[in-house]
Amino acid sequence: MKWIFAIGALAMTTTAESGCKRGSEAAQCPTCVVANDRGFVPSKVTIPLGAPGTKTQITFTRTSDETCARDVVFPELNVKVPLPLNKPVSVPVPADVSKTYTFQCGMAMYKSSIVVE
C-alpha cells in the first residue's frame, strides 16, 4: 500500500512542478494541454507575442491510453515529441512572430493550434 501511495505522490509532484494540473483543471493553465481520448484539450492555446528569439514552453500531458495522441507533432516546426502516459512534457514554441502553429497527433486525426498574438 505504501508503494502505491509513493507512486501517486510522485506523479502528482511531477505534474505540479510542471505548472499543469490533471484533467479539467489543466484548462486553468494557459500553456498546458491534455491529450486524452477526445484529442487535445484545449484545442486552441493563445500565447503572448515576445521579443525576437522568445520561445514559450507548452506542456503536454497524455492522460489516456485510449487515444492516438501518443505523440505531439508540429509539422511546420518539424517537431515530433512522444507523450508518455501521465508525464508532463514541455515543447518550446517560437513566440517572437505573430502566427498560428498547428499541432496534431502522430496520425493527424486530432489537430489543434497555438496562436501567438
C-alpha positions in Angstrom: 0.0 0.0 0.0 2.8 2.4 0.8 4.4 1.7 -2.6 1.2 2.7 -4.4 0.9 5.9 -2.4 4.5 6.8 -3.2 3.9 6.4 -6.9 0.8 8.5 -6.8 2.6 11.2 -4.8 5.5 11.2 -7.3 3.1 11.6 -10.2 1.3 14.5 -8.6 4.6 16.2 -7.7 5.9 15.9 -11.3 2.6 17.3 -12.6 2.5 20.1 -10.1 6.2 21.1 -10.8 5.4 21.5 -14.5 2.7 24.0 -13.6 0.0 21.9 -15.1 -2.8 20.1 -13.3 -4.6 16.9 -14.4 -8.0 16.6 -16.0 -10.3 19.6 -16.4 -8.0 21.7 -14.1 -5.5 21.9 -16.9 -7.8 24.5 -18.5 -6.7 26.9 -15.8 -3.1 26.8 -17.0 -2.8 28.9 -20.2 0.2 26.9 -21.5 -1.0 23.4 -20.6 -2.6 20.9 -23.0 -4.0 17.5 -22.1 -4.1 14.7 -24.6 -7.0 12.4 -23.8 -9.5 10.1 -25.6 -11.1 13.2 -27.2 -7.9 14.7 -28.5 -6.1 17.8 -27.3 -7.8 19.9 -24.6 -7.9 22.9 -25.0 -7.9 22.8 -28.8 -6.5 26.3 -29.1 -3.8 27.9 -26.9 -3.1 31.6 -27.1 0.3 32.9 -26.1 1.6 36.5 -26.0 4.0 37.8 -28.6 7.5 38.2 -27.3 10.8 39.7 -28.2 13.0 38.3 -31.0 14.2 34.8 -30.1 11.5 34.3 -27.5 10.0 30.8 -27.0 7.2 29.7 -24.8 7.1 26.2 -23.2 3.8 24.4 -23.9 3.3 21.5 -21.5 1.5 18.4 -22.8 0.3 15.6 -20.6 -1.3 12.5 -22.0 -3.9 11.1 -19.6 -5.4 8.2 -21.5 -4.2 5.1 -23.3 -7.4 5.2 -25.3 -6.0 7.9 -27.7 -3.8 8.1 -30.8 -2.3 11.2 -29.3 0.8 9.4 -28.1 2.9 12.0 -29.8 2.5 15.7 -30.4 3.6 16.8 -33.9 4.3 20.4 -35.0 4.6 19.9 -38.8 5.7 23.4 -39.5 8.4 23.3 -36.9 9.5 19.7 -37.9 9.0 18.6 -34.3 7.6 15.3 -33.1 7.7 14.5 -29.3 6.5 11.4 -27.6 3.9 11.8 -24.8 4.4 9.2 -22.1 1.3 8.4 -20.1 0.7 10.9 -17.2 4.1 12.6 -17.5 4.2 16.3 -18.5 6.4 17.0 -21.5 7.4 20.6 -22.4 7.8 21.7 -26.0 9.3 25.1 -26.8 7.3 27.1 -29.4 8.6 30.3 -31.0 6.7 33.3 -29.7 8.6 36.1 -31.5 6.3 36.3 -34.6 2.5 36.8 -34.7 1.5 33.4 -36.1 -0.7 30.3 -35.7 1.1 27.0 -35.3 -0.8 23.7 -35.8 -0.1 20.7 -33.7 -1.5 17.3 -34.0 -1.3 13.6 -33.0 1.0 11.3 -34.9 -1.8 10.1 -37.2 -3.0 13.7 -37.9 -6.5 12.8 -36.6 -6.5 15.3 -33.7 -5.5 18.8 -34.8 -5.2 21.9 -32.6 -3.4 25.2 -32.7 -1.2 27.7 -30.8 -1.8 31.3 -31.6 0.9 33.8 -31.0 -0.5 37.3 -30.7 
